[in-house]
Every structure is written in structure tokens, then in C-alpha cells.
């Protein structure tokens, strides 16, 4: 392959990954909202994508 085609393939793949990440993060936020609405909370040892305000809602100061 020539450099132009390879570059286009890499840019296209990167763009697809970026869109997938955005959709995945939106899905995770929606699932966190459902969990919180039903009295649940996130498991901090496993959840690296939770928004700070969602953590505060699930773990209020004592």
C-alpha cells in the first residue's frame, strides 16, 4: 500500500474508535443514572468512568 491509503485507513479507524468511546461513555452514564434512581451506587474499585457528581450522590458525607 502507499502511504496515502494507509494514512486514510488509520484516520478512519481512529475516528470510529472516538465515536465508539463517546457512545460507550453515554451508555455508562445512562446505566449509572438508572442504578442511582433505584437506590444503588457505583462500585468505586471498578468504575473509572463515573462522574464526580454521581459519586457524591451515592456516597454523601457522613
Secondary structure, 3 states (H helix, E strand, C coil): CCHHHHHHHHHHHHHHHHHHHHHHHHHHHHHHHHHHHCCCCCCCCCCCCCCHHHHHHHCCCC
